[in-house]
Protein backbone atom coordinates (compact mmCIF):
# COMPACT_ATOMS: atom_id res chain seq x y z
CA UNK A 1 0.00 0.00 0.00
CA UNK A 2 1.29 3.49 -0.89
CA UNK A 3 2.36 5.60 2.10
CA UNK A 4 2.01 9.40 1.95
CA UNK A 5 5.38 11.17 1.88
CA UNK A 6 4.31 13.87 4.32
CA UNK A 7 1.61 14.59 6.89
CA UNK A 8 -1.80 15.46 5.51
CA UNK A 9 -4.21 17.90 7.09
CA UNK A 10 -7.95 18.06 6.57
CA UNK A 11 -8.86 21.59 5.48
CA UNK A 12 -11.60 23.47 3.65
CA UNK A 13 -9.77 26.16 1.67
CA UNK A 14 -11.04 27.93 -1.45
CA UNK A 15 -8.90 27.33 -4.54
CA UNK A 16 -8.94 28.56 -8.11
CA UNK A 17 -6.76 27.05 -10.80
CA UNK A 18 -6.05 27.48 -14.47
CA UNK A 19 -4.16 25.65 -17.15
CA UNK A 20 -3.83 25.47 -20.89
CA UNK A 21 -7.25 23.78 -21.18
CA UNK A 22 -9.26 26.18 -19.03
CA UNK A 23 -9.88 27.14 -15.44
CA UNK A 24 -11.84 25.98 -12.42
CA UNK A 25 -12.41 26.48 -8.73
CA UNK A 26 -13.31 24.42 -5.72
CA UNK A 27 -12.06 23.57 -2.26
CA UNK A 28 -8.85 22.00 -1.00
CA UNK A 29 -9.90 19.08 1.24
CA UNK A 30 -6.52 17.63 2.21
CA UNK A 31 -3.23 19.44 2.21
CA UNK A 32 0.37 18.32 2.59
CA UNK A 33 3.81 19.70 1.83
CA UNK A 34 3.86 17.88 -1.50
CA UNK A 35 0.31 18.35 -2.75
CA UNK A 36 -3.39 18.54 -2.09
CA UNK A 37 -6.72 16.97 -2.93
CA UNK A 38 -9.40 19.22 -4.36
CA UNK A 39 -13.13 18.90 -4.89
CA UNK A 40 -14.41 20.75 -7.95
CA UNK A 41 -16.88 20.52 -10.78
CA UNK A 42 -15.76 19.91 -14.31
CA UNK A 43 -13.34 17.62 -16.09
CA UNK A 44 -9.60 17.98 -15.57
CA UNK A 45 -7.04 15.81 -17.34
CA UNK A 46 -4.34 13.89 -15.49
CA UNK A 47 -0.93 15.37 -16.26
CA UNK A 48 -2.26 18.88 -16.84
CA UNK A 49 -0.03 21.65 -15.48
CA UNK A 50 -1.95 24.22 -13.47
CA UNK A 51 -1.41 27.48 -11.63
CA UNK A 52 -3.33 27.55 -8.34
CA UNK A 53 -4.41 30.28 -5.96
CA UNK A 54 -5.15 28.87 -2.49
CA UNK A 55 -6.83 31.16 0.03
CA UNK A 56 -5.23 30.59 3.44
CA UNK A 57 -7.15 31.63 6.57
CA UNK A 58 -6.35 35.15 7.78
CA UNK A 59 -4.49 36.10 4.58
CA UNK A 60 -5.69 38.73 2.13
CA UNK A 61 -3.70 37.43 -0.83
CA UNK A 62 -3.95 33.77 -1.89
CA UNK A 63 -0.82 31.64 -2.12
CA UNK A 64 0.15 31.08 -5.74
CA UNK A 65 1.52 27.65 -6.57
CA UNK A 66 2.22 25.64 -9.67
CA UNK A 67 1.49 21.97 -9.93
CA UNK A 68 0.30 19.06 -12.00
CA UNK A 69 -2.83 16.94 -11.81
CA UNK A 70 -1.80 13.48 -10.59
CA UNK A 71 -5.20 11.74 -10.34
CA UNK A 72 -8.92 12.34 -10.76
CA UNK A 73 -11.94 10.55 -9.31
CA UNK A 74 -15.34 12.05 -10.05
CA UNK A 75 -15.40 15.52 -8.51
CA UNK A 76 -12.05 14.99 -6.75
CA UNK A 77 -8.55 15.48 -8.05
CA UNK A 78 -5.02 15.33 -6.67
CA UNK A 79 -2.38 17.95 -7.35
CA UNK A 80 1.37 17.62 -6.85
CA UNK A 81 3.03 20.97 -6.08
CA UNK A 82 5.92 22.35 -8.14
CA UNK A 83 7.03 25.52 -6.37
CA UNK A 84 8.60 28.17 -8.60
CA UNK A 85 8.31 31.09 -6.19
CA UNK A 86 10.31 30.77 -2.98
CA UNK A 87 8.29 33.42 -1.11
CA UNK A 88 5.03 31.63 -1.91
CA UNK A 89 6.47 28.31 -0.75
CA UNK A 90 7.63 29.93 2.52
CA UNK A 91 4.13 31.33 3.16
CA UNK A 92 2.63 27.92 2.48
CA UNK A 93 5.09 26.06 4.70
CA UNK A 94 4.51 28.57 7.51
CA UNK A 95 0.78 27.76 7.32
CA UNK A 96 1.47 24.00 7.34
CA UNK A 97 3.85 24.31 10.30
CA UNK A 98 1.17 26.18 12.27
CA UNK A 99 -1.36 23.43 11.42
CA UNK A 100 1.09 20.74 12.56
CA UNK A 101 1.77 22.53 15.86
CA UNK A 102 -1.96 22.99 16.48
CA UNK A 103 -2.62 19.29 15.80
CA UNK A 104 0.24 18.27 18.09
CA UNK A 105 -1.05 20.51 20.90
CA UNK A 106 -4.55 19.08 20.47
CA UNK A 107 -3.20 15.52 20.79
CA UNK A 108 -1.21 16.43 23.91
CA UNK A 109 -4.26 17.98 25.59
CA UNK A 110 -6.40 14.94 24.74
CA UNK A 111 -3.97 12.46 26.32
C-alpha atoms as an extended CHARMM CRD file, in Angstrom:
* protein
*
       111  EXT
         1         1  UNK       CA              0.0000000000        0.0000000000        0.0000000000  PROA      1               0.0000000000
         2         2  UNK       CA              1.2940000000        3.4930000000       -0.8900000000  PROA      2               0.0000000000
         3         3  UNK       CA              2.3570000000        5.5980000000        2.1020000000  PROA      3               0.0000000000
         4         4  UNK       CA              2.0110000000        9.3960000000        1.9450000000  PROA      4               0.0000000000
         5         5  UNK       CA              5.3750000000       11.1660000000        1.8830000000  PROA      5               0.0000000000
         6         6  UNK       CA              4.3100000000       13.8730000000        4.3210000000  PROA      6               0.0000000000
         7         7  UNK       CA              1.6120000000       14.5860000000        6.8880000000  PROA      7               0.0000000000
         8         8  UNK       CA             -1.8030000000       15.4580000000        5.5100000000  PROA      8               0.0000000000
         9         9  UNK       CA             -4.2110000000       17.8980000000        7.0880000000  PROA      9               0.0000000000
        10        10  UNK       CA             -7.9540000000       18.0620000000        6.5660000000  PROA      10              0.0000000000
        11        11  UNK       CA             -8.8640000000       21.5950000000        5.4840000000  PROA      11              0.0000000000
        12        12  UNK       CA            -11.5990000000       23.4680000000        3.6530000000  PROA      12              0.0000000000
        13        13  UNK       CA             -9.7700000000       26.1580000000        1.6730000000  PROA      13              0.0000000000
        14        14  UNK       CA            -11.0390000000       27.9330000000       -1.4550000000  PROA      14              0.0000000000
        15        15  UNK       CA             -8.9040000000       27.3300000000       -4.5370000000  PROA      15              0.0000000000
        16        16  UNK       CA             -8.9380000000       28.5560000000       -8.1110000000  PROA      16              0.0000000000
        17        17  UNK       CA             -6.7610000000       27.0470000000      -10.7980000000  PROA      17              0.0000000000
        18        18  UNK       CA             -6.0450000000       27.4830000000      -14.4660000000  PROA      18              0.0000000000
        19        19  UNK       CA             -4.1550000000       25.6530000000      -17.1460000000  PROA      19              0.0000000000
        20        20  UNK       CA             -3.8310000000       25.4730000000      -20.8890000000  PROA      20              0.0000000000
        21        21  UNK       CA             -7.2530000000       23.7840000000      -21.1840000000  PROA      21              0.0000000000
        22        22  UNK       CA             -9.2590000000       26.1810000000      -19.0290000000  PROA      22              0.0000000000
        23        23  UNK       CA             -9.8830000000       27.1350000000      -15.4380000000  PROA      23              0.0000000000
        24        24  UNK       CA            -11.8350000000       25.9840000000      -12.4170000000  PROA      24              0.0000000000
        25        25  UNK       CA            -12.4120000000       26.4850000000       -8.7330000000  PROA      25              0.0000000000
        26        26  UNK       CA            -13.3060000000       24.4160000000       -5.7220000000  PROA      26              0.0000000000
        27        27  UNK       CA            -12.0610000000       23.5660000000       -2.2550000000  PROA      27              0.0000000000
        28        28  UNK       CA             -8.8510000000       22.0040000000       -1.0040000000  PROA      28              0.0000000000
        29        29  UNK       CA             -9.9020000000       19.0770000000        1.2400000000  PROA      29              0.0000000000
        30        30  UNK       CA             -6.5220000000       17.6320000000        2.2070000000  PROA      30              0.0000000000
        31        31  UNK       CA             -3.2330000000       19.4410000000        2.2120000000  PROA      31              0.0000000000
        32        32  UNK       CA              0.3710000000       18.3240000000        2.5900000000  PROA      32              0.0000000000
        33        33  UNK       CA              3.8100000000       19.7010000000        1.8350000000  PROA      33              0.0000000000
        34        34  UNK       CA              3.8650000000       17.8800000000       -1.4980000000  PROA      34              0.0000000000
        35        35  UNK       CA              0.3090000000       18.3520000000       -2.7510000000  PROA      35              0.0000000000
        36        36  UNK       CA             -3.3860000000       18.5390000000       -2.0930000000  PROA      36              0.0000000000
        37        37  UNK       CA             -6.7210000000       16.9740000000       -2.9340000000  PROA      37              0.0000000000
        38        38  UNK       CA             -9.4040000000       19.2200000000       -4.3550000000  PROA      38              0.0000000000
        39        39  UNK       CA            -13.1280000000       18.9020000000       -4.8930000000  PROA      39              0.0000000000
        40        40  UNK       CA            -14.4080000000       20.7520000000       -7.9540000000  PROA      40              0.0000000000
        41        41  UNK       CA            -16.8790000000       20.5230000000      -10.7760000000  PROA      41              0.0000000000
        42        42  UNK       CA            -15.7570000000       19.9080000000      -14.3080000000  PROA      42              0.0000000000
        43        43  UNK       CA            -13.3360000000       17.6210000000      -16.0860000000  PROA      43              0.0000000000
        44        44  UNK       CA             -9.6010000000       17.9820000000      -15.5670000000  PROA      44              0.0000000000
        45        45  UNK       CA             -7.0430000000       15.8120000000      -17.3380000000  PROA      45              0.0000000000
        46        46  UNK       CA             -4.3410000000       13.8930000000      -15.4870000000  PROA      46              0.0000000000
        47        47  UNK       CA             -0.9330000000       15.3660000000      -16.2580000000  PROA      47              0.0000000000
        48        48  UNK       CA             -2.2570000000       18.8770000000      -16.8390000000  PROA      48              0.0000000000
        49        49  UNK       CA             -0.0290000000       21.6510000000      -15.4820000000  PROA      49              0.0000000000
        50        50  UNK       CA             -1.9500000000       24.2240000000      -13.4690000000  PROA      50              0.0000000000
        51        51  UNK       CA             -1.4110000000       27.4770000000      -11.6330000000  PROA      51              0.0000000000
        52        52  UNK       CA             -3.3280000000       27.5490000000       -8.3440000000  PROA      52              0.0000000000
        53        53  UNK       CA             -4.4130000000       30.2770000000       -5.9610000000  PROA      53              0.0000000000
        54        54  UNK       CA             -5.1480000000       28.8670000000       -2.4910000000  PROA      54              0.0000000000
        55        55  UNK       CA             -6.8260000000       31.1560000000        0.0260000000  PROA      55              0.0000000000
        56        56  UNK       CA             -5.2320000000       30.5940000000        3.4350000000  PROA      56              0.0000000000
        57        57  UNK       CA             -7.1480000000       31.6290000000        6.5680000000  PROA      57              0.0000000000
        58        58  UNK       CA             -6.3460000000       35.1490000000        7.7760000000  PROA      58              0.0000000000
        59        59  UNK       CA             -4.4910000000       36.1010000000        4.5810000000  PROA      59              0.0000000000
        60        60  UNK       CA             -5.6940000000       38.7300000000        2.1290000000  PROA      60              0.0000000000
        61        61  UNK       CA             -3.7000000000       37.4300000000       -0.8260000000  PROA      61              0.0000000000
        62        62  UNK       CA             -3.9500000000       33.7720000000       -1.8860000000  PROA      62              0.0000000000
        63        63  UNK       CA             -0.8170000000       31.6350000000       -2.1190000000  PROA      63              0.0000000000
        64        64  UNK       CA              0.1460000000       31.0840000000       -5.7440000000  PROA      64              0.0000000000
        65        65  UNK       CA              1.5180000000       27.6490000000       -6.5700000000  PROA      65              0.0000000000
        66        66  UNK       CA              2.2190000000       25.6440000000       -9.6650000000  PROA      66              0.0000000000
        67        67  UNK       CA              1.4900000000       21.9650000000       -9.9340000000  PROA      67              0.0000000000
        68        68  UNK       CA              0.3000000000       19.0550000000      -12.0000000000  PROA      68              0.0000000000
        69        69  UNK       CA             -2.8310000000       16.9360000000      -11.8080000000  PROA      69              0.0000000000
        70        70  UNK       CA             -1.7960000000       13.4790000000      -10.5940000000  PROA      70              0.0000000000
        71        71  UNK       CA             -5.1970000000       11.7440000000      -10.3380000000  PROA      71              0.0000000000
        72        72  UNK       CA             -8.9210000000       12.3370000000      -10.7600000000  PROA      72              0.0000000000
        73        73  UNK       CA            -11.9410000000       10.5530000000       -9.3110000000  PROA      73              0.0000000000
        74        74  UNK       CA            -15.3410000000       12.0460000000      -10.0530000000  PROA      74              0.0000000000
        75        75  UNK       CA            -15.4030000000       15.5170000000       -8.5080000000  PROA      75              0.0000000000
        76        76  UNK       CA            -12.0540000000       14.9900000000       -6.7480000000  PROA      76              0.0000000000
        77        77  UNK       CA             -8.5450000000       15.4810000000       -8.0470000000  PROA      77              0.0000000000
        78        78  UNK       CA             -5.0210000000       15.3260000000       -6.6710000000  PROA      78              0.0000000000
        79        79  UNK       CA             -2.3800000000       17.9480000000       -7.3460000000  PROA      79              0.0000000000
        80        80  UNK       CA              1.3680000000       17.6230000000       -6.8540000000  PROA      80              0.0000000000
        81        81  UNK       CA              3.0260000000       20.9710000000       -6.0790000000  PROA      81              0.0000000000
        82        82  UNK       CA              5.9220000000       22.3480000000       -8.1390000000  PROA      82              0.0000000000
        83        83  UNK       CA              7.0330000000       25.5160000000       -6.3670000000  PROA      83              0.0000000000
        84        84  UNK       CA              8.6010000000       28.1700000000       -8.6010000000  PROA      84              0.0000000000
        85        85  UNK       CA              8.3100000000       31.0930000000       -6.1930000000  PROA      85              0.0000000000
        86        86  UNK       CA             10.3150000000       30.7680000000       -2.9780000000  PROA      86              0.0000000000
        87        87  UNK       CA              8.2880000000       33.4150000000       -1.1060000000  PROA      87              0.0000000000
        88        88  UNK       CA              5.0290000000       31.6250000000       -1.9060000000  PROA      88              0.0000000000
        89        89  UNK       CA              6.4680000000       28.3130000000       -0.7470000000  PROA      89              0.0000000000
        90        90  UNK       CA              7.6320000000       29.9260000000        2.5160000000  PROA      90              0.0000000000
        91        91  UNK       CA              4.1320000000       31.3320000000        3.1600000000  PROA      91              0.0000000000
        92        92  UNK       CA              2.6250000000       27.9250000000        2.4750000000  PROA      92              0.0000000000
        93        93  UNK       CA              5.0930000000       26.0620000000        4.6970000000  PROA      93              0.0000000000
        94        94  UNK       CA              4.5090000000       28.5730000000        7.5060000000  PROA      94              0.0000000000
        95        95  UNK       CA              0.7820000000       27.7640000000        7.3220000000  PROA      95              0.0000000000
        96        96  UNK       CA              1.4700000000       23.9980000000        7.3430000000  PROA      96              0.0000000000
        97        97  UNK       CA              3.8470000000       24.3120000000       10.3030000000  PROA      97              0.0000000000
        98        98  UNK       CA              1.1710000000       26.1820000000       12.2670000000  PROA      98              0.0000000000
        99        99  UNK       CA             -1.3590000000       23.4270000000       11.4230000000  PROA      99              0.0000000000
       100       100  UNK       CA              1.0880000000       20.7410000000       12.5610000000  PROA      100             0.0000000000
       101       101  UNK       CA              1.7670000000       22.5300000000       15.8630000000  PROA      101             0.0000000000
       102       102  UNK       CA             -1.9640000000       22.9940000000       16.4840000000  PROA      102             0.0000000000
       103       103  UNK       CA             -2.6200000000       19.2940000000       15.8020000000  PROA      103             0.0000000000
       104       104  UNK       CA              0.2450000000       18.2680000000       18.0890000000  PROA      104             0.0000000000
       105       105  UNK       CA             -1.0500000000       20.5050000000       20.9050000000  PROA      105             0.0000000000
       106       106  UNK       CA             -4.5510000000       19.0770000000       20.4690000000  PROA      106             0.0000000000
       107       107  UNK       CA             -3.1970000000       15.5160000000       20.7920000000  PROA      107             0.0000000000
       108       108  UNK       CA             -1.2130000000       16.4270000000       23.9070000000  PROA      108             0.0000000000
       109       109  UNK       CA             -4.2600000000       17.9770000000       25.5930000000  PROA      109             0.0000000000
       110       110  UNK       CA             -6.4010000000       14.9400000000       24.7360000000  PROA      110             0.0000000000
       111       111  UNK       CA             -3.9730000000       12.4610000000       26.3220000000  PROA      111             0.0000000000
